[in-house]
Amino acid sequence: MASLNREPLLERKSAISYKTEEKTVVRGYDIGELAEKGYSFCDAMFVLFQGRIPTSNEEKMLQYEMGEFLEHSMSPSAASAICVMNGRPMLPAAVAAAIMTFGGAHGPGAAHTYMMNYYLERAYKEGKSLKEMAKKLVQEHMEADHPVMGIGQPQHIYGDPRAVPTFKKTKELGTAGIYHEFQIEVQEEVNRVRLAEGRKKIYPNMIGAGNSTLMDLGFSGLGGWIIGCVTRGFSCAVHAIETLKMRHAWAASTREPMVQMLDLSMIQYEGIPDRVVPEQEQREDYVEREIEKGEWKKWNL
């Protein structure tokens, strides 16, 4: 009998990473060396997605955005994680279900990017200013009865409270660019038309603020979409764990209220009361006091 040929039939090629017995290399950088030299998770994200180490302010902007995008209470992703966990599958199944909800209405990062790039390219080819092209974008979307992505939020009717601070932070750090400028022009044009028609003003959401910021940082539409999905995945995992540990299976027990999970008026929050976020210079003393009090153990999942 002929011996088995164990040579690979096809060579697997990758421009992302490789590993040996001693190290794992991502885009040319030893990932362990990056960590040892003080580069953060967000720095590594730039290396992974873009093949470059970011400036300090670029790293700070991504860290800021991922931090504020981490949790959004009863959104479709959190509700999906809770619903799936009621059937008691393995935990990653609930997290995967949550991430799968990010589509055309909930966190449509890639679609927003395609819209922005399409009209920015037209502005360049047609020799139009950002203001002129924003007017064209809004006109064409309204004529087609398509919503303009990046504006409006069904729960935060006066604007997502994270959106304006994101715009301010990217200006403060000097990372705002053409996507930021175009997003502002689009918002102003949408509301100019709405007010002229006697309709109420609408406000930016985190796709408009957050995705334009990610694009100015150099991330592609697909990269920005995934950064949002995975960031929110941590939060959805905690919602699933809480359901696993503290609720009844199916959430249909006679001891459990049957609620419409996305209705804000129906949310029964029973967690830690509102508290003030400490300033950075108070951080170490604040954390020490909290650890000594030990109350955090009651909430640790």
C-alpha positions in Angstrom: 0.0 0.0 0.0 1.3 3.4 -0.9 2.2 5.7 2.1 -0.1 8.7 2.7 1.1 11.9 1.3 1.0 14.4 4.1 2.2 17.4 2.1 -0.5 20.1 2.0 -2.5 20.1 -1.3 -3.1 23.8 -1.0 -1.1 26.4 0.8 -3.1 28.6 3.1 -2.0 32.3 2.7 -2.7 35.1 5.1 -1.5 38.7 5.3 -2.9 39.0 8.9 -0.8 36.9 11.2 1.5 33.9 11.8 2.8 32.1 14.9 5.7 30.0 15.9 6.6 28.1 19.1 7.9 31.4 20.5 5.5 34.2 19.3 2.4 35.4 17.6 2.9 38.1 15.0 0.1 40.3 13.8 0.7 42.5 10.8 4.5 42.3 11.4 4.3 43.1 15.1 4.9 40.6 17.9 1.5 40.9 19.8 3.3 40.1 23.1 5.9 42.8 22.5 3.2 45.4 21.8 1.5 44.6 25.2 4.9 44.6 27.0 5.7 48.0 25.6 2.4 49.5 26.9 0.3 49.4 23.7 -3.4 48.9 24.5 -6.2 46.8 23.2 -7.3 49.7 21.0 -3.8 50.1 19.7 -3.8 46.5 18.7 -7.2 47.0 16.9 -5.5 49.5 14.6 -2.7 47.1 14.0 -5.2 44.3 13.3 -7.6 46.2 11.0 -5.2 48.7 9.4 -1.7 47.3 9.8 -0.5 50.4 11.6 0.2 51.7 15.1 -2.1 54.8 15.7 -1.2 58.1 17.1 -2.0 58.6 20.8 -5.0 60.7 20.0 -6.4 58.2 17.5 -6.0 55.4 20.2 -7.8 57.7 22.7 -10.7 58.3 20.3 -11.2 54.6 19.6 -11.1 53.9 23.3 -13.6 56.6 24.0 -16.0 55.4 21.3 -15.8 51.7 22.3 -16.3 52.6 25.9 -19.5 54.6 25.2 -20.9 52.0 22.8 -20.4 49.1 25.2 -23.9 49.2 26.7 -27.3 50.5 25.5 -29.8 48.7 27.8 -32.8 47.2 26.0 -31.7 47.3 22.4 -32.5 44.5 19.9 -29.1 42.9 20.6 -29.5 42.8 24.4 -33.1 41.5 24.0 -31.9 38.8 21.7 -29.2 37.6 24.1 -31.8 37.4 26.9 -34.4 35.6 24.8 -31.9 33.0 23.5 -30.5 32.4 27.0 -34.0 31.6 28.2 -33.7 28.3 26.3 -30.5 27.5 28.2 -28.1 26.9 25.3 -24.3 27.4 25.7 -23.5 31.0 26.6 -21.7 31.8 23.2 -25.0 31.0 21.4 -26.7 33.9 23.1 -23.9 36.2 22.4 -23.8 35.1 18.7 -27.6 35.7 18.5 -27.1 39.2 19.9 -24.4 40.1 17.4 -26.5 38.8 14.6 -29.1 41.4 15.2 -26.8 44.2 13.9 -28.3 44.9 10.5 -30.1 47.5 8.5 -31.9 49.2 11.5 -29.7 48.3 14.5 -26.2 49.6 14.1 -26.0 49.6 10.2 -22.3 50.8 10.2 -21.4 49.4 6.8 -24.5 50.6 5.0 -23.9 54.1 6.4 -20.3 54.0 5.1 -21.4 53.0 1.6 -23.8 55.9 1.6 -21.2 58.4 2.7 -18.5 57.1 0.3 -20.9 57.1 -2.6 -21.9 60.7 -2.2 -18.3 61.9 -1.3 -17.1 60.3 -4.5 -19.8 62.1 -6.4 -18.9 65.4 -4.8 -15.3 64.9 -6.0 -16.3 63.9 -9.5 -19.0 66.6 -9.9 -16.9 69.3 -8.3 -19.5 70.0 -5.6 -19.0 71.2 -2.1 -19.9 69.1 0.9 -22.9 71.3 1.5 -24.1 71.0 -2.1 -23.7 67.2 -2.0 -25.5 66.9 1.3 -28.4 68.7 -0.3 -28.3 66.2 -3.2 -28.1 63.2 -0.7 -31.1 64.4 1.3 -33.2 65.2 -1.8 -32.5 61.8 -3.5 -33.3 59.9 -0.3 -36.5 61.8 0.4 -37.7 61.4 -3.2 -37.1 57.6 -2.9 -38.7 57.6 0.5 -35.6 56.2 2.1 -34.4 57.2 5.6 -31.1 59.1 5.8 -28.9 56.9 7.9 -27.2 58.4 10.9 -30.0 60.5 12.1 -32.9 59.7 14.4 -33.2 57.3 17.3 -36.5 55.6 18.3 -35.9 55.7 22.1 -33.7 58.8 22.5 -36.2 61.2 20.8 -34.0 64.3 21.5 -30.9 62.6 20.1 -28.7 59.9 21.3 -26.9 61.3 24.4 -23.7 59.8 23.2 -23.7 61.4 19.7 -22.9 65.1 20.4 -20.2 64.3 22.9 -18.6 62.0 20.3 -18.6 64.9 17.8 -17.0 67.1 20.4 -14.4 64.5 21.4 -13.2 63.9 17.9 -12.8 67.7 17.4 -11.0 68.0 20.7 -8.5 65.2 19.8 -8.0 66.5 16.3 -9.3 63.3 14.6 -12.3 64.8 12.9 -12.1 64.8 9.1 -14.1 64.8 6.0 -16.6 62.2 7.2 -17.3 64.3 10.3 -17.8 67.4 8.2 -20.1 65.7 5.7 -22.2 64.1 8.5 -22.8 67.5 10.0 -23.8 69.0 6.6 -26.2 66.1 6.0 -27.8 66.6 9.5 -28.3 70.3 8.9 -29.8 69.7 5.5 -32.2 67.1 6.8 -33.5 69.4 9.5 -33.6 72.4 7.1 -36.0 70.4 4.9 -38.0 69.1 7.8 -38.5 72.5 9.4 -39.5 74.0 6.1 -42.2 71.3 5.8 -43.4 72.0 9.3 -42.0 68.9 10.8 -40.0 68.4 14.0 -36.2 68.5 14.1 -34.4 65.1 14.4 -31.1 64.5 16.0 -27.9 62.4 15.3 -27.6 58.8 16.4 -24.5 56.8 17.2 -24.2 55.5 13.6 -24.0 59.1 12.4 -21.6 60.2 15.1 -19.8 57.0 15.8 -19.4 55.5 12.3 -18.2 58.8 10.8 -15.7 59.0 13.6 -14.4 55.5 12.9 -14.1 56.3 9.2 -12.1 59.4 10.0 -9.8 57.1 12.1 -9.2 55.1 8.9 -11.5 52.1 9.5 -13.4 50.6 6.6 -17.2 50.3 6.8 -16.9 46.6 7.5 -14.2 47.2 10.2 -16.4 49.8 11.9 -19.4 47.6 11.7 -17.6 44.7 13.4 -16.0 47.0 16.1 -19.5 48.0 17.1 -20.8 44.4 17.1 -18.0 43.0 19.1 -17.9 45.9 21.6 -21.6 45.5 22.3 -21.1 41.7 22.5 -19.5 42.1 25.9 -22.5 43.8 27.2 -24.9 41.3 25.6 -22.9 38.5 27.2 -23.5 40.1 30.7 -27.3 40.4 30.0 -27.3 36.7 29.0 -25.3 35.7 32.1 -27.7 37.6 34.3 -30.6 35.7 32.7 -28.8 32.4 33.2 -28.1 33.0 36.8 -31.1 35.0 38.1 -34.1 34.2 35.9 -36.3 31.3 35.2 -36.0 29.3 32.0 -38.2 30.4 29.2 -39.1 33.6 31.1 -42.6 32.1 31.1 -42.8 31.0 34.7 -45.9 32.2 36.6 -43.4 34.0 38.8 -42.0 36.0 36.0 -43.7 39.1 34.4 -44.4 38.8 30.7 -43.2 42.1 29.2 -42.4 43.6 25.8 -38.7 43.7 26.2 -38.0 46.8 24.1 -40.6 49.0 25.6 -38.7 51.4 27.9 -41.7 51.9 30.2 -41.7 48.2 30.9 -38.1 47.8 31.9 -37.8 46.8 35.6 -34.4 48.0 36.6 -33.3 46.6 39.9 -29.6 47.3 39.9 -27.3 49.8 41.5 -28.8 53.3 42.0 -27.5 56.1 39.9 -24.1 57.3 41.0 -21.6 60.0 40.0 -18.6 58.9 37.8 -15.4 59.9 39.6 -12.9 62.3 38.0 -9.7 60.6 36.8 -7.7 62.3 39.5 -10.0 60.7 42.1 -10.0 57.3 40.5 -7.5 55.4 42.7 -9.0 56.6 46.1 -12.5 56.0 44.8 -11.7 52.5 43.7 -9.9 51.7 47.0 -13.0 52.8 49.0 -15.3 50.8 46.7 -13.2 47.7 47.1 -13.2 48.1 50.9 -17.0 48.5 51.0 -17.3 45.2 49.2 -20.7 45.9 47.8 -19.4 45.2 44.3 -19.3 41.5 45.2 -23.1 41.5 45.3 -23.3 42.6 41.7 -20.4 40.7 40.3 -21.5 38.3 37.5 
